[in-house]
Structures are given as structure tokens and as C-alpha cells.
Amino acid sequence: MTQTQSQSQSRRPLLRIGSIAFLAGVVIAIVSTTIHPSSEDPANHLLVFAEYASDDSWIAVHIGQFAGGIMVFAGGFVALFRLLVQSGSSIASILAWIGLAVAIMTASAIAVLQAVDGITLKMAVDSWVAAPPEEKAITFRVAEGIRFIEYGTNSIFRILQGTLAIIFGVAIVKSKILSKWIGGAGVIIGAVTIYAGLEVAYLGFGGLTSIIGVSMIIYFIWVGILGGLMWRKSMSKGL
């Protein structure tokens, strides 16, 4: 067996594993996010906390978002890392190693974010709603403090998420594993996502433009296309 044939056999399962992780993660994240209650202004804590407290699916939704995120960051990007390391490009390999470190940090950030937003905040707003009148003010302030922690973790998660797309985007451009355009798209989408993270850091969820929603949608699309391209590449006879 030649070295080229050996590389092709090792790349094929990585492409398929990465593709499945990307696509399944995106589907789970999108379904979970669609169910997420969002009828109230997130900057109006009185109204939005009441909405969160009345939602029985809140914890399950955020566990779903966590599961989808972990599949993308700890599954798809790790498989992509392995492929880029084997690409034969020293620049792509170095960037892939850096990207692996950022992927680990991003997966850790989404774990903290969903623990704060999906579990801790839910318990706090439930306590606020159930509190007697004389304790309403203090329990509300506790819930609001947790909300501010959510702003911080959400901001850092988005910045890491965007950085990850830029690093892997450049690595894809420098390698011959996938089409260069998907790498270039990752760089642009990563920059938009970082901007969204900075906006959360400075403004929270109040006074936001549509950049957060747009960045989330285009990131999902990019990851989904990336997964589709990896699957198509795995079926190629010329791999």
C-alpha cells in the first residue's frame, strides 16, 4: 500500500466523523434555539425573568444547546484538526494545533454559559417569582446578578467561537483538504461573531442591533456547509 493510499484511508473516517458531528450539532442547536422562549425584550429583566420562570422547557432547551455545541466544538473541529495536521502544510498544521486549544476553550465556555443561563438563572428567577413580597427585591437582584454573569460568559464564548472560525478558516485556505472558499468564509464569519461578542461585553443584551442573531445564523450555516463538504470529500474516489 502506498503512502497516499494510507493517508486516504485515514482521512476518510475523520471526514465522516467530523461531518456527522458538525451536521448533528447544528441540527440539535437550531432545534433547541427555536424552542427557546424569546417573546420579551431581553433587556427588560422584569418581563423576561417572568417569561423564563413560566417556561417548563428552559433547562432542557439549554442542555440541548450545550449538547449541540459540544458536538460542534469537541467533535467536528477536533476531527478537522486531525485532518489539517495531516494536510502536509506546515502553516495549516501549526494553525490546527492553535485551533485545537481554542476549540477546547470554546467548548469549556459553552459549558459554563449553559450552566449559568440554563440552570442557575432558571433557579434564581423561579425563586424570585415564588418569593414573598418582602423578599421580591432581593431575590430579583440576585437573579439580575446572575444575568450579568451570563453577559460575561456569553461575550467570551462568542469571541472564542469567532476566533476559532478565523483560525480554522485560514488553516483550510493554506491546506488542500477542502475548498478554499469555505475557509475564507470562516474568516469573515468569525470576525462578525467576534464583533457580536464585543457588543455583548459593552451593551449586554440591551440596545443590541441584529448582529447577534445574524452572527449566530451565519455561523450555523457555515458549520453546516463545512460538514456537508467534509461528507462529500469522504465520498470522493480521488481522496
N, C-alpha and C positions, 0 to 999 in steps of 0.2 A: 504494500500500500504506500503510495507517495505521501509526502508531507502535505500537499494540497488537499488530497482526499481525506487525510486525517483531520485537517482543520475544518473541512466542510462538514464532516460527521460530528465534530464537537460543537460547531456553530449552530447546526440545525435545531437541536433540543433547546439551546439557550434562546434562540429566536422565538421558538414556540412558547416556552415558559414565560419569557418577557412579554410576548404578545398577549397571552391569556391573562397575565397579571395586570397589564395596562388596561385591557378592554373590560375585564370583570370589575376592576377597581373603579373605573369611570362609571360603569353602569350602576354599581352599588352607591357610589357617591351622588350621582344625579338623582336616583330614585329617593334616597334619603333626604337630599336637599329639597326636592319637590314637595315632600311631605312636611317639611319644616314650617311651622306657623310663621307667617310674616305679614299679617294684615295691618299691624300697628307700626307707627313710626319708631324705629329702634332707638331714637334719641329721646323719646318721651318715656322715661323709666316707669312712671306710674301706670301708664296704659300697657306698655309692653311686658312689664312684670306680671300684671294681671293675666295677660294673654298666655304667658309661659306657664303660670300656675294652673291655669284651666286646661292645659294640654296634657293628656294622659300618655301621649306617644313621645314626649320630649326626650326622655333618656334613650329609648330605643332608636330614635332618629339619629341621635348623636353617636351612639355606638355603631350604627350603620355608616355614618360619615367617617368614623375612625377606622372601621374595617376597610372601607374603600380606599382611604388614604394610605393605609399600611400596605395594601396590595400594590398600589402605585409606587410608593417611595421605597418600601423594603422588599418589593418583589420585582416590578418592572425595571426600575432603574438599576437594581443590583445585577440583573441579567444583562442589561445594556452595558453596564460597567465591564462585565466579563468579556463581552463581545469586543468592546473598544480596546481593551488591554491586549486582545489577540489580533488587532487590526493590522499590525505591522508599522503603524505610525507612532513614533516616539512622543510626539506632541499630544496625539489623541490618548495615548496610554497615560501620560502624566496627568492630563486633564481628567481622565476617567477616575484615577485614584483620588484626586481632589474632589471630584463629583461624588464619589462613594462616601467620603467624610461628610459632605454637605447633605447627602441623602439620609445618612444616619441622624444628623441633627434635625433635618426636616421631619422625619418620622417621629423623633422624640418630641418635637414641638407640637405636632398634631395630637400626640397622646396627651400632653399637658393641656392643650387647648380644649379638647373634648372632655377631659376630666373636670376642668373649671367650668366650661359652658354647659356641658351636657349633664353633669351630676351635681357639682357644688352649687351652681347658680339655681338649679331647679329646687334643691333642698331649701335654699335661702328664700326664694320667692314663695314657696309653699308655707314656710314658717311665717313670713310677713302676712300672707293672706289669712292664716289661721290665728294670728296673734290677737290678744285682746286690745281694745282701743288705746289703752295707756302704753302699750308696747309697740304700737304700729311704727312710730317714728324711728325708734332704734333698730328694729328689725329691717325697716326699709333701708336705712343707712348701711347696715351690714350687707344686704343684697346689692346695693349700689357699689360698695367697695369691691365686691367680687366681680361686678360688671367691669370695673376699671382694670382689674387684673386680667379679665378677658380681653380688653382692648390691647393690653401689652402683649399677651401671648398670641393674639390674632395678628398683630402687626409683625412680630418677629417671625411667625410662621409664614406669612406672605412674602416677607423679604427673603427668607431661606428658600422658599418654593421658587421664587423668581430667579434667584442666584443659581439654583440647581438647573433650571431650564437653560440659562445662559451658558453655563459650563458644559453641559452635555450637548447643547446646540453647537458650540464651537468645536467640540470633540468630534461630533458627527461630520461637520464640514471638513475637518482635517483627516478623516478616515475614509475608507471606501466601503464601509459596511452598509450604509443606507444613502438615499438621495440627499444631496447637499441642501436642497431647498427646505427640507424638514428641519435641518439643523439651523438654518438661517431664521426660519420661523420661530424656533425655540428662543433664539437670542432676542428677537423683538417682543415676543410674548412674555419672556422673563423680565424684560425691562418694564413693561406695563404692569406686571404683577408686583415688582419692587415698588413702583410708584404708588400702587394701591396700598401696600403695606405702610409706606411712609405717611400716606394720608390718614390711615387709621391711627398711627402714632401721634399725629398732631391734632386730629379732629375727633378721634373716636368714631362712633357710628353716627355722629351728629353733623349736619351740614355737608354730608357727603354728596359727591356727584355720582354718576352711574359707573365710575371707573372700577369700583369693587366688583359689581355684578358683571361688567364687561370682561374684566381680567379673569374672573372665575370661569365664565363661559368659554372664552378663547383658550384657556389652559386645558379645560376638559376636551375641547375639540382637538387641540394639538396632541395631547396624550392619546386620544382615541385613534387619530390618524397614524401616530407613531406606532401604536400597537398593530394597526392594520398593515402597515408597511413591513413590520417585522414578520408578521404571519406570511405575507406574500413572498418575502425574501426566503423564508424557510421552505416554501414550496418550489422555489426555483431550482432547476436542474443544474444551472451554472454556478451554484453557490460555492 
